Amino acid sequence: MVPKIGITIHPGRILLEKYLQPLDLTQAAFAEYIGLDVSTLSAIINGRRDLTPTLIMKLGMALGTGPEFWMSMQSM
């Protein structure tokens, strides 16, 4: 068996660095927009919490990525 080489990046970090920061969105503003508690979003961004199927759907719709994008990262 060949071991996997590389670093796994939590989806929350992708959310922050590739979406929220470039769009100049605060965690509070984005959490309100998608109907999520800001403490839950913060825990996801800080890698302390995984994405749920419901949140995957919300992210896909809100950011125009589709749920598959977030689902594939969650399963890594």
C-alpha positions in Angstrom: 0.0 0.0 0.0 1.3 3.4 -0.9 0.9 6.0 1.9 -0.8 9.3 1.2 1.6 12.1 1.1 0.5 15.7 1.6 -1.2 17.9 4.0 -4.9 17.9 4.5 -6.4 21.3 4.8 -9.6 21.7 6.7 -12.6 23.0 4.7 -13.0 25.9 7.2 -9.5 27.2 6.2 -10.5 27.1 2.5 -13.7 28.9 3.4 -11.9 31.7 5.2 -8.9 32.1 2.9 -10.5 31.6 -0.5 -14.0 33.1 0.1 -14.5 35.2 3.2 -11.3 37.2 3.1 -11.3 37.9 -0.7 -14.9 39.0 -0.5 -14.1 41.1 2.6 -16.9 39.3 4.6 -16.8 38.9 8.3 -17.6 35.6 9.9 -20.6 37.2 11.6 -21.9 38.6 8.4 -21.5 35.3 6.5 -23.0 33.3 9.4 -26.1 35.5 9.4 -26.4 35.3 5.6 -26.4 31.5 5.6 -28.4 31.2 8.9 -25.7 29.8 11.1 -24.6 30.7 14.6 -21.4 32.7 14.4 -19.7 30.4 17.1 -20.4 27.4 14.9 -18.9 29.0 11.9 -15.9 30.1 13.9 -15.4 26.5 15.1 -15.5 25.3 11.5 -13.1 27.9 10.3 -10.7 27.1 13.1 -10.9 23.3 12.3 -12.6 22.4 15.5 -15.8 21.2 13.8 -16.6 19.3 10.6 -19.1 20.3 8.0 -22.6 18.8 8.2 -24.6 17.8 5.2 -26.9 20.8 5.8 -24.0 23.2 6.0 -22.4 21.7 2.8 -25.7 22.5 1.0 -25.8 26.0 2.4 -22.1 26.7 1.4 -22.6 25.4 -2.0 -25.7 27.5 -2.7 -24.3 30.7 -1.0 -20.9 30.6 -2.7 -22.0 29.1 -6.1 -19.6 26.2 -5.8 -22.2 23.4 -5.5 -22.2 21.0 -2.6 -19.8 18.5 -4.3 -16.9 20.9 -3.8 -17.3 21.0 0.0 -18.3 17.3 0.2 -15.1 16.3 -1.4 -13.0 18.3 1.0 -14.9 16.9 4.0 -14.3 13.3 3.0 -10.5 13.8 2.8 
